[in-house]
Amino acid sequence: LTGASGFLGAHVLHQLLEKGYRVRASARSGKVNYVKEGSASYGDQLEVVAVDELATGDLTEALKGVKAVVHVAAPLPSGQGPEVLVNGAVEGTLNVFRQGYAAGVRKFVVTNSIVTTFDPLNLDTITQITDKTWNPSTREAALSGHYPAGFVYAAAKTLAEKEVWAFADAHKDADITGLNPPLLGGPFAPSFRAPKPDASALSTNSNFYRMVQAGGAYPPYPGWSDVRDVARAHVLALEAGPLASGAHKRILLSGYWFDYGEAVEYILEKRPELKGRTVDPAAAPKLPTGWVVDTSRAKEVLGLGQDDLKPWKDMVLEAVDAVLKLEKEWAAKGLKLEL
């Protein structure tokens, strides 16, 4: 499991361990002890190894004896130049797949993204997203310096995913499942640690932190899933076989696309003490709402349908509670997160 210290990776790790899998989890050197401490109760069921450079690192020892790879680690768009972001996404994924295959692994699960399925410059044209639709962004556009970090991230994930399916076509004996979730929200996993203020550690939950700041901001993109549902999809993918048709297992995941203004009103209804410190519900952007993503393949392959997902209102409230709990812990140390 790569990316075990991250928001999603920590949940995938927790669910794998709860199901009895023996896991070798990778994390950056500075996060290894956090992962070990957070999952110490699982004893020798878990081994944690340091991997600081997925794109160029030697993964031989990390892959020794491994039967399946769950590749969750991915660069986030903040604080990186376009070339670093694009190369990190593409080469990081390819390096894991190439070295995993060379080590004898034939079962792969990889975290892609819903941003590979639509044009981020034309959000208002979105009506239905399927596993046949693609983000048209190019490497040239991503590296041009003319677009914001969110566009570059979406392009990087798109380029990386296309390389995954090219790898699948060239290695027919490899069973590869690609999971494409939207933004992720919800509570942090039991093993999650953030002793110091760190916006990147909050991952996409940082959007909810911004929404409960006076003078904060709404997310620029629509579409959310509960992080626990997406983690469950990764575990289910390990147990799913190839499609009889031999088609790519490109599986879109998504909850209901809710209205941000309605979400803030719900937060204030359930947490009235936050009145005066949230963004204005009336100022919410008008973005697509509803069951926008065709998730029928998730039901077909993983048995994970819309009725199996956690309600969006629960996800929103648990995400807000989680980030405010961290805020309180940091404040007790005299620390504050600057966004």
PyMOL commands that set and color helices and strands:
alter all, ss='L'
color gray80, all
select helices_A, chain A and resi 7-18+29-38+40-45+60-63+82-102+114-116+123-125+139-143+149-170+199-211+227-239+260-270+272-274+281-283+296-302+306-308+312-332
alter helices_A, ss='H'
color red, helices_A
select strands_A, chain A and resi 23-27+46-50+68-71+107-111+175-180+183-185+224-226+249-252
alter strands_A, ss='S'
color yellow, strands_A
deselect
rebuild
show_as cartoon
